[in-house]
Amino acid sequence: MSVKSRKLIKHVGRAIFRRFSRNRARNLPELLVCSPGGVATTALMRHLRQYKSINNPGDSDGLKHMPRPPGDYVKILFVAGDPEAVFVSLKRRGWVQAQSSKLGSLAGVVLRGQAQKIAFKRAVKMQLRRFDVSTKKKEILIVSYDELWERLHEIAEFAGIDDDRFIKDFPPRVRRLSDYSLENAGLLD
């Protein structure tokens, strides 16, 4: 069996599991940080973990890209992004299939081209909707990638961080490579 076939089987299995699992996680951190990917989550998490107990920035615990909030109570910071920009960012890095599986999108794993893009963007929108609906029951702060740097005070307060260095030392915003791709496609001004 080829490496490509093994990867496909792995991603299909993960997508099916993620789609139907109840998201009962054990040993949740003080603050759970989630996103669809492609929205500077890793940079945010690397900085946050200096101040708070959070899930793994490399997603080795499987919590970073959950398709829905966990059933267990926890404080959650959800970083959202424009589905098109998220797709472009992940496509550029070759991660659409893997992210589709993490978001529970079987179609995003097995389809290609425009069909994969549509399925992936639908999964990103569904993930945001699930976290947004849950804000009524759980402590969830939703911040979009575009406003991340402007809402650092709010993020610090939500996370219970009372250290000025969190904001002062936060990594500066850099122009994303996906912005260039969107610009070339005529999707950004």
Buried (B, 14 or more C-beta within 10 A) or exposed (E): EEEEEEBBEBBBEBBBEBBEBEBEBEEBBEBBBBBBBBBBBBBBBEBBBEBBEBBBBEBEBEBBBBBBBBEEEBBBBBBBBBBBBBBBBBBBBEBBBBBBBBBBBBBBBBBEEEEBBBBBBBBBEBBBEBBBEBBEEBEBBBBBBEEBBEBBEEBBEBBEBEEEEBEEEBEEEEEBEBBEBBEEEEEBE
